[in-house]
Amino acid sequence: MQTIRQDKHYKRLLTIAGSDSGGGAGIQADLKTFAALGCYGMSAITALTAQNTQGVYGIHPVPTDFVANQIDVIFNDIGADAVKIGMLFSSELIQVVAQHLKKHNAPNIVLDPVMVAQSGDKLLQDDAIEAIKTHLLPLAHVITPNVPEAALLSGLNIGNENDIQTVAHKLSQYGQSDILIKGGHFSGDDSTDWLYLKVENQMIPFNADRIKTHNNHGTGCTLSSAIAAYLAHGLHIRAAVQQAKTYISEAIRSGANYQLGHGHGPVQHFHQFWQ
């Protein structure tokens, strides 16, 4: 009889986010990303959505006490090396998630403040924006808003690249987190993201070629999940963002070759393994 040694350990990642029935964003994108980058993925589902490549047709929030239960049972048994937070929908839910992550001293929290879907559908109640600033920004290690989300959170306009550092610096004042502002909403041949390192007071640009494709559903979820995965593997935030940027760029490039649905299709999360 062969003796099996149980001396290996997974890199454990928890996503706290909404479910995308179309499979391109939300927890589905998070779990695909975790698996592609060599991590064991777990989920605390915050909302069910009825959506496809064309839009969001319904949102059914999960009761806050059940979301808390999902988080607690994972930490009480399995634990996590990093946590990615996505769609939270309501102020009440934001407070509950923050409370339970604080209770378990959750490490490497990557907050992707999901507010609007790729289709333009609203995914966050109005009073939840203040709750994010009050309860989650002080808790997060990295925040990954896109330009419109960064503008909403900061209350400042972002018209060009010069405004990015001002907004990032203001957001960093809510806690100890580094700020990655995603520049995909700007025009041009390049897609540049900016990482503001709070301790170093340094802004670092990450450049990539802009890929012309309609298959860009779930890019924000995927990027933030990739950052969480690389942080769980022990990379410094600068290296984690660089690796995550490379991963999402290749996922977009590979996914551009596929046809799925009639709207914004997904990226190819497993481009390293099959085409």
C-alpha positions as CSV (number, residue, x, y, z in Angstrom):
1,M,0.0,0.0,0.0
2,Q,1.4,3.4,-1.0
3,T,1.7,6.0,1.8
4,I,0.5,9.4,0.8
5,R,2.3,12.3,2.5
6,Q,0.1,15.3,3.1
7,D,2.9,17.9,3.1
8,K,1.7,20.2,0.4
9,H,-0.3,23.4,1.0
10,Y,-2.5,25.3,-1.4
11,K,-2.4,29.1,-1.8
12,R,-6.0,29.8,-0.6
13,L,-8.0,32.6,-2.1
14,L,-11.4,33.8,-1.1
15,T,-13.6,35.9,-3.4
16,I,-16.5,37.9,-1.8
17,A,-18.5,38.9,-4.8
18,G,-21.6,38.5,-6.9
19,S,-22.4,35.6,-9.2
20,D,-22.5,36.3,-13.0
21,S,-24.8,33.8,-14.6
22,G,-23.1,34.4,-17.9
23,G,-19.8,33.3,-16.5
24,G,-17.6,36.2,-17.7
25,A,-17.3,38.3,-14.5
26,G,-18.0,38.1,-10.8
27,I,-17.1,35.0,-8.8
28,Q,-17.0,32.9,-12.0
29,A,-14.1,35.1,-13.4
30,D,-12.5,35.2,-10.0
31,L,-12.4,31.4,-9.5
32,K,-11.2,30.9,-13.1
33,T,-8.4,33.3,-12.5
34,F,-7.4,31.7,-9.2
35,A,-7.2,28.3,-10.8
36,A,-5.3,29.5,-13.8
37,L,-2.7,31.1,-11.4
38,G,-2.2,28.0,-9.2
39,C,-4.4,28.9,-6.3
40,Y,-7.3,27.2,-4.5
41,G,-10.4,29.3,-4.9
42,M,-13.3,29.7,-2.4
43,S,-16.3,32.0,-2.5
44,A,-18.7,34.0,-0.4
45,I,-21.6,34.9,-2.8
46,T,-23.1,38.3,-2.1
47,A,-25.7,38.5,-4.9
48,L,-27.1,36.4,-7.7
49,T,-27.4,38.2,-11.0
50,A,-29.3,37.3,-14.2
51,Q,-26.9,38.5,-16.9
52,N,-25.3,37.6,-20.1
53,T,-23.0,39.3,-22.6
54,Q,-25.6,42.0,-23.3
55,G,-26.6,43.2,-19.9
56,V,-27.8,42.6,-16.3
57,Y,-31.4,41.7,-16.2
58,G,-31.9,41.1,-12.5
59,I,-30.1,41.3,-9.1
60,H,-31.0,39.1,-6.1
61,P,-29.0,40.1,-3.0
62,V,-28.0,37.3,-0.6
63,P,-29.1,38.0,3.0
64,T,-26.3,39.6,4.9
65,D,-26.3,37.1,7.7
66,F,-25.8,34.3,5.2
67,V,-22.9,36.2,3.5
68,A,-21.3,36.5,7.0
69,N,-21.8,32.8,7.6
70,Q,-20.0,31.9,4.4
71,I,-17.0,34.1,5.4
72,D,-16.9,32.7,8.9
73,V,-17.0,29.0,8.0
74,I,-14.2,29.4,5.5
75,F,-11.9,31.2,7.9
76,N,-12.8,28.9,10.8
77,D,-11.7,25.9,8.9
78,I,-9.6,26.6,5.8
79,G,-8.3,30.1,6.1
80,A,-7.2,32.4,3.3
81,D,-3.9,33.8,2.0
82,A,-5.6,36.6,0.2
83,V,-9.1,38.0,-0.2
84,K,-10.6,39.6,-3.3
85,I,-13.7,41.8,-2.7
86,G,-16.0,42.5,-5.7
87,M,-19.7,43.4,-5.9
88,L,-21.3,44.2,-2.5
89,F,-24.4,46.1,-3.6
90,S,-25.6,47.6,-0.3
91,S,-24.3,49.7,2.6
92,E,-25.5,47.0,5.1
93,L,-23.6,44.3,3.3
94,I,-20.4,46.4,3.1
95,Q,-20.5,46.9,6.9
96,V,-21.0,43.2,7.5
97,V,-18.2,42.1,5.2
98,A,-15.8,44.6,6.8
99,Q,-16.8,43.5,10.3
100,H,-16.2,39.8,9.6
101,L,-12.9,40.3,7.6
102,K,-11.6,42.3,10.5
103,K,-12.7,39.7,13.0
104,H,-10.6,37.1,11.1
105,N,-7.7,39.4,10.5
106,A,-7.9,38.7,6.8
107,P,-4.6,39.2,4.9
108,N,-3.9,40.7,1.5
109,I,-7.3,42.2,0.9
110,V,-7.8,43.4,-2.7
111,L,-10.8,45.6,-3.1
112,D,-12.3,46.0,-6.5
113,P,-15.1,48.6,-5.9
114,V,-17.6,47.3,-8.5
115,M,-20.1,50.0,-9.2
116,V,-21.2,49.6,-12.8
117,A,-21.2,46.6,-15.2
118,Q,-19.5,46.7,-18.6
119,S,-23.0,47.1,-20.1
120,G,-23.6,50.2,-18.1
121,D,-26.0,48.6,-15.6
122,K,-25.7,49.9,-12.0
123,L,-24.5,47.3,-9.5
124,L,-24.3,49.5,-6.3
125,Q,-26.9,51.3,-4.3
126,D,-26.2,55.1,-3.8
127,D,-25.6,54.9,-0.1
128,A,-23.1,52.2,-0.5
129,I,-20.4,54.5,-1.8
130,E,-20.0,56.2,1.6
131,A,-20.0,52.8,3.2
132,I,-17.1,51.7,1.0
133,K,-15.1,54.7,2.1
134,T,-15.9,54.4,5.8
135,H,-15.6,50.6,6.2
136,L,-13.6,49.0,3.4
137,L,-11.0,51.5,2.3
138,P,-9.4,51.5,5.8
139,L,-9.3,47.7,5.7
140,A,-8.0,47.0,2.2
141,H,-4.4,46.4,1.2
142,V,-4.9,47.3,-2.4
143,I,-7.8,49.1,-4.1
144,T,-8.4,48.7,-7.9
145,P,-10.9,51.2,-9.2
146,N,-11.2,52.2,-12.8
147,V,-11.3,55.8,-13.7
148,P,-15.1,56.4,-13.2
149,E,-15.1,54.5,-9.9
150,A,-12.0,56.4,-8.7
151,A,-13.8,59.7,-9.5
152,L,-16.9,58.6,-7.6
153,L,-15.0,57.5,-4.6
154,S,-12.8,60.6,-4.4
155,G,-15.4,63.2,-5.5
156,L,-12.9,64.6,-7.9
157,N,-13.0,64.8,-11.7
158,I,-10.5,62.8,-13.8
159,G,-10.0,64.4,-17.1
160,N,-6.5,63.3,-17.9
161,E,-3.4,61.5,-16.6
162,N,-2.4,64.4,-14.5
163,D,-5.5,64.0,-12.3
164,I,-4.7,60.4,-11.5
165,Q,-2.0,61.0,-8.8
166,T,-4.2,63.6,-7.1
167,V,-7.1,61.1,-6.9
168,A,-4.9,58.2,-5.9
169,H,-3.3,60.2,-3.1
170,K,-6.8,61.2,-1.8
171,L,-8.1,57.7,-1.8
172,S,-5.0,56.4,0.0
173,Q,-5.8,58.8,2.9
174,Y,-8.7,56.5,4.0
175,G,-6.3,53.8,5.1
176,Q,-2.9,52.1,4.5
177,S,-3.8,50.8,1.0
178,D,-1.9,51.1,-2.2
179,I,-4.1,52.3,-5.1
180,L,-4.2,50.9,-8.6
181,I,-6.3,53.1,-11.0
182,K,-7.1,51.3,-14.2
183,G,-7.0,53.5,-17.3
184,G,-8.9,51.4,-19.7
185,H,-11.6,54.2,-20.1
186,F,-9.1,56.5,-21.6
187,S,-8.6,56.5,-25.4
188,G,-5.4,55.9,-27.3
189,D,-3.3,53.0,-28.5
190,D,-2.0,52.2,-25.0
191,S,-3.9,50.9,-21.9
192,T,-2.1,52.3,-18.9
193,D,-2.8,51.6,-15.3
194,W,-1.3,53.6,-12.4
195,L,-0.1,52.1,-9.1
196,Y,0.2,54.6,-6.2
197,L,2.5,53.2,-3.5
198,K,1.4,55.0,-0.3
199,V,4.5,54.4,1.8
200,E,6.9,55.4,-0.9
201,N,4.6,58.2,-2.2
202,Q,5.4,56.9,-5.7
203,M,3.3,56.6,-8.8
204,I,4.2,53.7,-11.2
205,P,2.6,53.4,-14.7
206,F,2.0,49.9,-16.2
207,N,1.7,50.1,-19.9
208,A,0.2,47.6,-22.4
209,D,-1.0,47.8,-26.0
210,R,-4.7,48.4,-26.2
211,I,-6.4,45.4,-27.8
212,K,-9.5,46.3,-29.9
213,T,-12.1,43.8,-29.0
214,H,-15.7,43.5,-27.7
215,N,-14.6,40.6,-25.5
216,N,-13.8,42.7,-22.4
217,H,-16.4,41.5,-20.0
218,G,-14.9,40.8,-16.6
219,T,-11.5,42.4,-17.2
220,G,-11.7,44.3,-13.9
221,C,-12.7,41.3,-11.9
222,T,-9.9,39.2,-13.5
223,L,-7.2,41.8,-12.9
224,S,-8.0,42.3,-9.2
225,S,-8.2,38.5,-8.8
226,A,-4.8,38.0,-10.5
227,I,-3.3,40.6,-8.1
228,A,-4.7,38.7,-5.1
229,A,-3.3,35.5,-6.5
230,Y,0.2,36.9,-6.9
231,L,0.1,38.4,-3.5
232,A,-0.9,35.0,-2.1
233,H,2.2,33.6,-3.8
234,G,4.3,36.1,-1.9
235,L,5.0,38.8,-4.5
236,H,5.5,42.4,-3.6
237,I,2.6,44.6,-4.7
238,R,4.6,46.1,-7.6
239,A,5.6,42.7,-8.9
240,A,2.0,41.4,-8.3
241,V,0.5,44.2,-10.4
242,Q,3.1,43.7,-13.2
243,Q,2.4,40.0,-13.4
244,A,-1.4,40.5,-13.2
245,K,-1.2,43.1,-16.0
246,T,0.6,40.7,-18.2
247,Y,-1.9,38.0,-17.4
248,I,-5.0,40.1,-18.2
249,S,-3.4,41.5,-21.4
250,E,-2.8,37.9,-22.7
251,A,-6.3,36.9,-21.6
252,I,-7.8,39.7,-23.5
253,R,-5.6,39.1,-26.6
254,S,-6.5,35.4,-26.6
255,G,-10.2,36.0,-25.9
256,A,-10.5,38.4,-28.8
257,N,-10.3,35.4,-31.2
258,Y,-13.6,33.9,-29.8
259,Q,-17.2,34.6,-30.5
260,L,-19.6,34.1,-27.5
261,G,-23.0,35.7,-27.2
262,H,-24.1,38.9,-28.9
263,G,-22.6,41.5,-26.6
264,H,-19.4,41.9,-24.6
265,G,-17.8,38.4,-24.5
266,P,-15.3,37.2,-21.8
267,V,-11.6,37.1,-21.8
268,Q,-9.8,33.7,-22.1
269,H,-8.8,32.9,-18.5
270,F,-6.9,29.7,-19.4
271,H,-4.9,31.0,-22.3
272,Q,-1.7,29.5,-20.9
273,F,-3.3,26.0,-21.2
274,W,-5.5,25.9,-24.3
275,Q,-6.4,28.1,-27.2
